[in-house]
Amino acid sequence: ATKLAAAEKLMYFCTDQLGLEQDFEQKQMPEGKLLVDGFLLCVDVSRGMNRNFDEQLKFVSNLYNQLAKTKKPVVVVLTKCDEGVERYIRDAHAFALSKKNLQVVETSARSNVNVDLAFGTLVQLIDRSRGKTKIIPYFEALKQQSQQIAAAAPEYQDYVYLEGTPKAKKLFGQHVQRLKQEHIERRRKMYLAVLPQAFEALIPDLAEIDHLSCVKAEKLLETKADFLKWFVVLEETPWDATSHVDNMENERIPFDLLETQPAEQLYEAHLEKLRNERKRAEMRRKHQKQLIEKAKEEFQELLLEYSELFYELELDAKPSKEKMGVIQDVLGEEQRFKALQKLQAERDALILKHIHFVYHPTKETCPSCPLCVDAKIEQLLKNPLADANIDRLNLVILGKDGLARELANEIRALCTNDDKYVLEGKMYELSLRPIEGNVRLPVNSFQTPTFQPHGCLCLYNSKESLSYVVESIEKSRDS
């Protein structure tokens, strides 16, 4: 956006400046819309924590493409050059060079190098009446600043002479305290950057920590063989008040740092990462299983399509190696055959099972067992009412030219005088509705206000009566 809406906003502060707000000018932004005259496009050239520089440069490139549309001046500012990586700096310069006349300023806010220059360069681009700013490379600017610091010693002596030693000591003490806090913060960030790697190395198994809080996980960490490779247990705490903070050769994480909120958040992030990995693995396994089952089904279809391959076998249906070779040669070019290439044993088993089915076609040898239709019909033909809480059966009997009435009479002949029938010791009351005409007429409908059918018996003894049954069922479903 090229306009900012400001409602009584003050200047912003980063987290490590909290508590020092009064040390900065409290400048209030104007209300309403604030016109933007130019942009400082910042690129962090330090190594950074868990950050890919190429991805950052890609983001910066997209951002620049948006800014360029505004026709406003842009200055590329390389930040953190005091910790800069040479390749990153070189790539950033190459990016700026590809965009024509894009100024680059190398800065370090911590060392206060070229910060003013970055803003001055942008101001000159906005106000062309100003003289052109000379861009000074980082190391040259750092050298100039070092010379200024060396020249500041006599000024310090003058300050002591004018203000007195106590005030100079107080000022120096404040400076040292600020440097110490910056040093502690750098160490804290370094430890927190390494902590996810420690979790990955020591507690990579989700089953072990899935339900553990950070406090309980700390006790588990202490039991691990490589615990002391990653952590150091200090005799005194907190860690930032001990000599460990100044031991630059020992980068092990102080164990009491785990009791801080950022460490707990990193532990929760580790847990979440492991849970997501488990979820993805389960989905992969499930998907793989579905692919295999589908491949098997399609392979069985292939075997059915090539049925003639299996009719010339011996009666015992045990193919020789030669015959199996012939079968595999014929099917080998088919994609459905190749799909099971990594499951060769299972593929051969499916072929043998198919051969057995060809010569012994039963529901037990059916490739679709237990979904075999024969098996399903057997289940349906077993007493379907044995487990049902039914004592009255409403049956439609559908048939043409007297077939329905004839069967209804036969059934009634088997019942008692009040249309009751005993099956496996249970008494059922039968209500029969023979239908022989057009089922779209109310008098012949399957269902009436007083009759809700449990099922329908369909009768035919000719093509005509079969056609009547089919048409009647279709008509009743349509309605």
C-alpha positions as CSV (number, residue, x, y, z in Angstrom):
1,A,0.0,0.0,0.0
2,T,1.2,3.5,-0.7
3,K,-0.9,5.2,2.0
4,L,-1.0,4.5,5.7
5,A,-3.9,5.2,8.0
6,A,-2.6,6.6,11.3
7,A,-4.9,7.1,14.3
8,E,-2.9,8.7,17.2
9,K,-0.1,6.2,16.7
10,L,3.3,6.7,18.4
11,M,6.5,5.3,17.1
12,Y,7.0,1.6,17.5
13,F,9.6,-0.3,19.6
14,C,11.1,-3.7,19.2
15,T,10.8,-6.2,22.2
16,D,14.4,-5.7,23.4
17,Q,13.8,-2.0,23.8
18,L,10.8,-2.4,26.1
19,G,11.4,-0.5,29.3
20,L,13.6,2.0,27.4
21,E,10.8,3.8,25.6
22,Q,11.5,7.1,27.4
23,D,15.0,7.1,25.9
24,F,13.5,7.8,22.5
25,E,11.7,10.8,21.1
26,Q,7.9,10.4,21.6
27,K,6.9,11.6,18.1
28,Q,3.3,11.4,17.2
29,M,2.2,10.6,13.7
30,P,-0.4,12.8,12.1
31,E,-4.0,11.6,12.1
32,G,-5.7,10.4,8.9
33,K,-3.9,9.4,5.7
34,L,-0.2,9.6,5.5
35,L,1.3,9.9,2.0
36,V,4.3,7.6,1.3
37,D,7.1,9.3,-0.7
38,G,9.6,6.5,-0.8
39,F,10.6,3.0,0.4
40,L,13.5,1.4,2.2
41,L,13.5,-2.2,1.1
42,C,15.4,-4.2,3.8
43,V,17.2,-7.4,3.1
44,D,18.7,-9.3,6.1
45,V,22.1,-10.7,4.9
46,S,23.0,-12.5,8.2
47,R,22.8,-16.3,8.4
48,G,19.6,-16.1,10.5
49,M,17.8,-18.8,12.4
50,N,16.0,-21.5,10.3
51,R,15.8,-19.1,7.3
52,N,16.5,-19.7,3.7
53,F,18.1,-16.7,2.1
54,D,17.0,-17.6,-1.5
55,E,13.4,-17.7,-0.2
56,Q,13.9,-14.3,1.4
57,L,15.3,-12.9,-1.8
58,K,12.3,-14.3,-3.8
59,F,10.0,-12.6,-1.3
60,V,12.0,-9.3,-1.7
61,S,11.8,-9.6,-5.5
62,N,8.0,-10.0,-5.4
63,L,7.8,-7.0,-2.9
64,Y,9.9,-4.8,-5.2
65,N,7.7,-5.6,-8.2
66,Q,4.7,-4.2,-6.2
67,L,6.6,-1.2,-5.0
68,A,7.9,-0.4,-8.5
69,K,4.3,0.0,-9.7
70,T,3.9,3.1,-7.4
71,K,6.7,4.9,-9.3
72,K,8.1,5.9,-5.9
73,P,11.9,5.9,-5.1
74,V,13.2,2.6,-3.6
75,V,16.5,2.0,-1.8
76,V,17.7,-1.5,-1.0
77,V,19.1,-1.7,2.5
78,L,21.3,-4.7,3.4
79,T,20.9,-5.1,7.2
80,K,23.1,-6.9,9.8
81,C,26.2,-6.6,7.6
82,D,28.3,-7.0,10.9
83,E,27.2,-10.7,10.7
84,G,26.8,-10.7,6.9
85,V,27.4,-13.8,4.7
86,E,29.5,-12.9,1.7
87,R,27.3,-14.9,-0.8
88,Y,24.1,-13.3,0.5
89,I,25.6,-9.8,0.1
90,R,26.8,-10.7,-3.4
91,D,23.4,-12.1,-4.4
92,A,21.6,-9.0,-3.0
93,H,23.8,-6.7,-5.1
94,A,23.2,-8.9,-8.2
95,F,19.4,-8.6,-7.6
96,A,19.7,-4.8,-7.3
97,L,21.8,-4.6,-10.5
98,S,19.2,-6.5,-12.4
99,K,16.6,-3.9,-11.6
100,K,18.5,-0.9,-13.1
101,N,19.6,2.2,-11.1
102,L,18.5,0.5,-7.8
103,Q,20.7,2.0,-5.0
104,V,22.1,-0.4,-2.4
105,V,23.3,0.6,1.1
106,E,25.1,-1.8,3.4
107,T,24.2,-1.2,7.0
108,S,24.6,-2.5,10.6
109,A,22.1,-1.0,13.1
110,R,24.0,-2.7,16.0
111,S,27.3,-1.0,15.0
112,N,25.5,2.1,13.8
113,V,27.2,1.9,10.4
114,N,25.5,3.6,7.3
115,V,22.1,3.9,9.0
116,D,21.9,7.6,8.4
117,L,23.3,7.1,4.9
118,A,20.3,4.8,4.0
119,F,17.8,7.4,4.9
120,G,19.9,10.2,3.3
121,T,20.1,8.3,0.0
122,L,16.3,7.9,-0.1
123,V,15.8,11.6,0.7
124,Q,18.1,12.5,-2.2
125,L,16.1,10.3,-4.6
126,I,12.8,11.9,-3.4
127,D,14.2,15.5,-3.5
128,R,16.3,15.7,-6.7
129,S,17.4,19.2,-5.8
130,R,19.7,17.8,-3.2
131,G,23.3,16.8,-4.1
132,K,23.8,13.1,-4.9
133,T,24.7,11.0,-1.9
134,K,27.9,9.0,-2.1
135,I,27.4,5.3,-1.2
136,I,30.1,4.1,1.1
137,P,30.8,0.3,1.3
138,Y,30.2,-1.3,4.7
139,F,33.9,-2.0,5.6
140,E,35.0,1.4,4.6
141,A,32.2,3.0,6.7
142,L,33.2,0.7,9.6
143,K,36.8,1.8,9.3
144,Q,35.8,5.5,9.4
145,Q,33.6,4.9,12.5
146,S,36.5,3.1,14.3
147,Q,38.7,6.1,13.6
148,Q,36.0,8.4,15.1
149,I,35.8,6.2,18.2
150,A,39.6,6.3,18.6
151,A,39.4,10.1,18.3
152,A,36.6,10.2,21.0
153,A,39.0,9.4,23.9
154,P,40.2,13.0,24.3
155,E,36.5,14.0,24.2
156,Y,35.8,11.6,27.1
157,Q,38.6,13.2,29.1
158,D,37.0,16.6,28.5
159,Y,33.6,15.1,29.6
160,V,35.2,13.9,32.9
161,Y,36.8,17.3,33.4
162,L,33.5,19.2,32.9
163,E,30.9,16.7,34.4
164,G,33.0,14.9,37.0
165,T,34.1,11.3,37.4
166,P,30.8,10.0,39.2
167,K,28.6,11.1,36.2
168,A,31.1,9.6,33.7
169,K,31.1,6.4,35.7
170,K,27.3,6.4,35.7
171,L,27.1,7.0,31.9
172,F,29.7,4.3,31.3
173,G,27.8,1.9,33.6
174,Q,24.6,2.4,31.7
175,H,26.5,1.7,28.4
176,V,28.0,-1.5,29.8
177,Q,24.6,-2.7,31.1
178,R,23.1,-2.2,27.7
179,L,25.9,-4.1,26.0
180,K,25.5,-6.9,28.6
181,Q,21.8,-7.2,27.9
182,E,22.4,-7.3,24.2
183,H,25.0,-10.0,24.8
184,I,22.6,-12.1,26.9
185,E,19.9,-11.7,24.3
186,R,22.2,-12.9,21.5
187,R,23.1,-16.0,23.6
188,R,19.4,-16.6,24.4
189,K,18.5,-16.5,20.7
190,M,21.4,-18.9,19.9
191,Y,20.3,-21.4,22.6
192,L,16.7,-21.3,21.4
193,A,17.8,-21.8,17.8
194,V,19.6,-25.0,18.8
195,L,16.8,-26.3,21.1
196,P,14.6,-27.8,18.3
197,Q,17.6,-29.8,17.1
198,A,18.2,-31.1,20.7
199,F,14.5,-32.2,20.9
200,E,14.9,-33.9,17.5
201,A,18.0,-35.8,18.6
202,L,16.9,-36.8,22.2
203,I,13.1,-37.2,21.9
204,P,12.2,-38.0,18.3
205,D,9.6,-40.7,19.2
206,L,6.1,-39.3,19.6
207,A,4.8,-42.3,21.5
208,E,7.2,-41.5,24.3
209,I,6.2,-37.8,24.7
210,D,2.7,-37.5,23.2
211,H,1.0,-36.8,26.6
212,L,3.9,-35.3,28.4
213,S,4.0,-31.6,29.5
214,C,7.2,-29.7,29.1
215,V,8.0,-30.1,32.8
216,K,7.7,-33.9,32.6
217,A,9.6,-33.9,29.3
218,E,12.5,-32.2,31.1
219,K,12.8,-35.3,33.4
220,L,12.8,-37.6,30.4
221,L,15.5,-35.6,28.7
222,E,17.8,-36.1,31.7
223,T,17.7,-39.8,31.3
224,K,18.9,-39.8,27.6
225,A,22.4,-40.9,26.9
226,D,23.3,-37.8,24.8
227,F,21.8,-35.4,27.3
228,L,25.1,-33.7,28.3
229,K,26.0,-33.3,24.6
230,W,23.2,-30.8,24.2
231,F,22.5,-29.4,27.7
232,V,24.5,-28.2,30.7
233,V,23.1,-28.3,34.2
234,L,24.4,-25.2,36.1
235,E,25.0,-25.2,39.8
236,E,23.6,-21.7,40.1
237,T,20.6,-20.2,38.3
238,P,19.3,-18.3,36.4
239,W,21.7,-19.1,33.5
240,D,22.1,-15.4,32.4
241,A,23.5,-14.5,35.8
242,T,26.3,-17.1,35.6
243,S,29.7,-17.3,33.9
244,H,28.2,-19.7,31.3
245,V,26.8,-16.8,29.4
246,D,30.4,-15.6,28.7
247,N,31.8,-19.0,27.8
248,M,31.8,-18.6,24.1
249,E,33.4,-22.0,23.5
250,N,30.6,-23.9,25.3
251,E,27.4,-23.6,23.2
252,R,25.4,-26.2,25.2
253,I,22.0,-25.1,26.3
254,P,21.5,-24.1,30.0
255,F,19.0,-26.6,31.3
256,D,17.0,-24.0,33.3
257,L,16.3,-22.2,30.0
258,L,13.6,-24.9,29.4
259,E,11.5,-23.3,32.2
260,T,11.0,-20.2,30.1
261,Q,7.9,-19.6,27.9
262,P,9.8,-19.5,24.5
263,A,11.4,-22.9,25.3
264,E,7.9,-24.3,26.2
265,Q,6.6,-23.0,22.9
266,L,9.4,-24.7,21.0
267,Y,8.6,-28.0,22.8
268,E,4.9,-27.6,21.8
269,A,6.0,-26.9,18.3
270,H,8.2,-30.1,18.4
271,L,5.2,-32.1,19.6
272,E,3.0,-30.7,16.9
273,K,5.6,-31.5,14.2
274,L,5.8,-35.1,15.3
275,R,2.0,-35.4,15.4
276,N,1.7,-34.0,11.9
277,E,4.4,-36.4,10.7
278,R,2.5,-39.3,12.2
279,K,-0.7,-38.2,10.6
280,R,1.0,-37.9,7.2
281,A,2.5,-41.4,7.7
282,E,-0.9,-42.9,8.5
283,M,-2.4,-41.2,5.5
284,R,0.4,-42.5,3.3
285,R,-0.1,-46.1,4.6
286,K,-3.9,-45.8,4.1
287,H,-3.5,-44.4,0.6
288,Q,-0.9,-47.1,-0.3
289,K,-3.3,-49.8,1.0
290,Q,-6.1,-48.4,-1.2
291,L,-3.8,-48.3,-4.2
292,I,-2.8,-51.9,-3.7
293,E,-6.4,-53.1,-3.3
294,K,-7.5,-51.2,-6.4
295,A,-4.6,-52.6,-8.3
296,K,-5.5,-56.2,-7.2
297,E,-9.2,-55.6,-8.3
298,E,-8.1,-54.3,-11.7
299,F,-5.7,-57.3,-12.1
300,Q,-8.5,-59.7,-11.4
301,E,-10.5,-58.0,-14.1
302,L,-7.5,-58.5,-16.4
303,L,-7.4,-62.2,-15.6
304,L,-11.1,-62.5,-16.5
305,E,-10.5,-60.7,-19.8
306,Y,-7.8,-63.3,-20.7
307,S,-9.8,-66.3,-19.6
308,E,-8.7,-68.3,-22.7
309,L,-5.2,-68.4,-21.3
310,F,-6.3,-70.8,-18.5
311,Y,-8.5,-73.3,-20.3
312,E,-5.6,-75.5,-21.6
313,L,-4.2,-76.5,-18.2
314,E,-4.2,-80.0,-16.8
315,L,-7.3,-81.0,-14.8
316,D,-5.5,-80.6,-11.5
317,A,-5.1,-76.9,-12.4
318,K,-1.5,-76.8,-11.3
319,P,0.4,-74.9,-14.0
320,S,4.0,-75.7,-14.8
321,K,6.8,-73.1,-14.7
322,E,6.6,-73.0,-18.5
323,K,2.9,-72.3,-18.5
324,M,3.3,-69.7,-15.8
325,G,6.0,-68.1,-18.0
326,V,3.6,-68.1,-21.0
327,I,0.9,-66.5,-18.9
328,Q,3.2,-63.8,-17.6
329,D,4.6,-63.1,-21.1
330,V,1.1,-62.6,-22.5
331,L,0.0,-60.3,-19.6
332,G,3.4,-58.6,-19.3
333,E,2.7,-55.7,-21.6
334,E,-0.6,-54.8,-19.7
335,Q,-0.4,-51.8,-17.4
336,R,-2.6,-53.7,-14.8
337,F,0.0,-56.4,-14.7
338,K,2.9,-54.0,-14.3
339,A,1.1,-52.1,-11.5
340,L,1.8,-55.1,-9.2
341,Q,5.4,-55.4,-10.2
342,K,6.7,-54.7,-6.7
343,L,4.2,-57.3,-5.3
344,Q,5.2,-60.2,-7.5
345,A,4.5,-62.9,-4.9
346,E,0.9,-61.6,-4.4
347,R,0.5,-61.3,-8.1
348,D,1.5,-64.9,-8.7
349,A,-0.9,-65.9,-5.8
350,L,-3.8,-64.1,-7.5
351,I,-3.0,-66.0,-10.8
352,L,-3.1,-69.4,-9.0
353,K,-6.3,-68.4,-7.2
354,H,-7.9,-67.4,-10.5
355,I,-6.8,-70.8,-12.1
356,H,-8.3,-72.6,-9.1
357,F,-11.6,-70.7,-9.6
358,V,-11.7,-71.4,-13.3
359,Y,-11.6,-75.2,-12.7
360,H,-13.5,-75.2,-9.3
361,P,-16.0,-72.3,-9.5
362,T,-17.4,-72.1,-6.0
363,K,-18.1,-69.3,-3.6
364,E,-15.0,-70.3,-1.6
365,T,-12.7,-69.9,-4.6
366,C,-14.4,-66.8,-6.0
367,P,-12.0,-63.9,-6.3
368,S,-14.7,-61.6,-4.8
369,C,-15.2,-63.7,-1.7
370,P,-16.7,-62.7,0.8
371,L,-18.7,-60.4,-1.5
372,C,-19.5,-63.3,-3.8
373,V,-23.2,-63.2,-4.9
374,D,-23.7,-66.9,-4.1
375,A,-22.6,-66.2,-0.5
376,K,-24.9,-63.2,-0.3
377,I,-27.9,-65.2,-1.6
378,E,-27.3,-67.9,1.0
379,Q,-27.4,-65.3,3.7
380,L,-30.6,-63.8,2.3
381,L,-32.3,-67.2,2.0
382,K,-31.6,-68.0,5.7
383,N,-34.6,-67.1,7.8
384,P,-34.6,-63.3,7.4
385,L,-37.1,-62.9,10.3
386,A,-35.3,-64.8,13.0
387,D,-33.7,-61.7,14.6
388,A,-36.5,-59.3,13.6
389,N,-39.1,-58.0,16.0
390,I,-41.9,-58.7,13.5
391,D,-45.1,-60.7,14.0
392,R,-47.1,-59.4,11.0
393,L,-46.0,-59.7,7.4
394,N,-47.4,-57.6,4.5
395,L,-46.5,-59.2,1.2
396,V,-47.2,-57.9,-2.4
397,I,-47.6,-60.7,-5.0
398,L,-47.0,-59.3,-8.5
399,G,-47.9,-61.5,-11.5
400,K,-49.9,-61.4,-14.8
401,D,-52.9,-63.4,-16.0
402,G,-53.9,-64.9,-12.7
403,L,-50.4,-65.9,-11.5
404,A,-50.6,-63.5,-8.4
405,R,-54.0,-64.7,-7.3
406,E,-53.0,-68.4,-7.8
407,L,-50.0,-68.1,-5.6
408,A,-51.9,-66.1,-2.9
409,N,-54.4,-68.9,-2.7
410,E,-51.7,-71.5,-2.4
411,I,-50.1,-69.6,0.5
412,R,-53.5,-69.1,2.2
413,A,-54.0,-72.9,1.9
414,L,-50.9,-73.4,4.0
415,C,-52.1,-71.0,6.7
416,T,-54.6,-71.3,9.5
417,N,-58.2,-70.1,9.0
418,D,-57.2,-66.6,10.3
419,D,-54.2,-66.3,7.9
420,K,-51.5,-67.2,10.4
421,Y,-48.4,-69.2,9.8
422,V,-46.0,-70.8,12.1
423,L,-42.2,-70.7,11.2
424,E,-39.5,-72.1,13.6
425,G,-41.9,-71.9,16.5
426,K,-43.0,-68.3,16.0
427,M,-46.5,-67.3,14.9
428,Y,-46.7,-64.8,12.0
429,E,-49.9,-63.1,10.7
430,L,-49.9,-62.8,6.9
431,S,-51.5,-60.1,4.8
432,L,-51.4,-60.7,1.1
433,R,-52.0,-58.2,-1.7
434,P,-52.1,-59.8,-5.2
435,I,-51.6,-57.3,-8.1
436,E,-52.1,-58.1,-11.8
437,G,-53.0,-54.8,-13.4
438,N,-51.5,-51.3,-14.0
439,V,-49.6,-50.4,-10.8
440,R,-50.0,-46.7,-11.5
441,L,-53.8,-47.0,-10.8
442,P,-54.6,-46.6,-7.0
443,V,-56.4,-49.9,-6.9
444,N,-53.2,-51.7,-7.9
445,S,-50.6,-49.6,-6.0
446,F,-48.0,-51.5,-3.9
447,Q,-48.8,-49.2,-0.9
448,T,-52.1,-48.0,0.6
449,P,-52.9,-46.0,3.7
450,T,-53.6,-49.3,5.6
451,F,-51.0,-51.5,3.9
452,Q,-47.2,-51.0,4.0
453,P,-45.4,-53.9,2.3
454,H,-42.4,-55.6,3.8
455,G,-41.5,-57.2,0.4
456,C,-42.7,-58.3,-3.0
457,L,-42.9,-61.7,-4.6
458,C,-42.6,-61.4,-8.5
459,L,-44.0,-64.2,-10.6
460,Y,-43.5,-64.9,-14.4
461,N,-43.9,-67.9,-16.7
462,S,-43.4,-66.2,-20.1
463,K,-41.6,-63.2,-21.7
464,E,-44.8,-61.2,-21.6
465,S,-45.3,-61.8,-17.9
466,L,-41.6,-61.1,-17.2
467,S,-42.0,-57.8,-19.1
468,Y,-45.0,-56.9,-17.0
469,V,-43.1,-57.5,-13.8
470,V,-40.1,-55.4,-14.9
471,E,-42.3,-52.5,-16.1
472,S,-44.4,-52.6,-12.9
473,I,-41.4,-52.4,-10.6
474,E,-40.0,-49.5,-12.7
475,K,-43.3,-47.7,-12.5
476,S,-43.7,-48.3,-8.8
477,R,-40.1,-46.9,-8.2
478,D,-40.9,-43.8,-10.4
479,S,-43.9,-43.0,-8.2
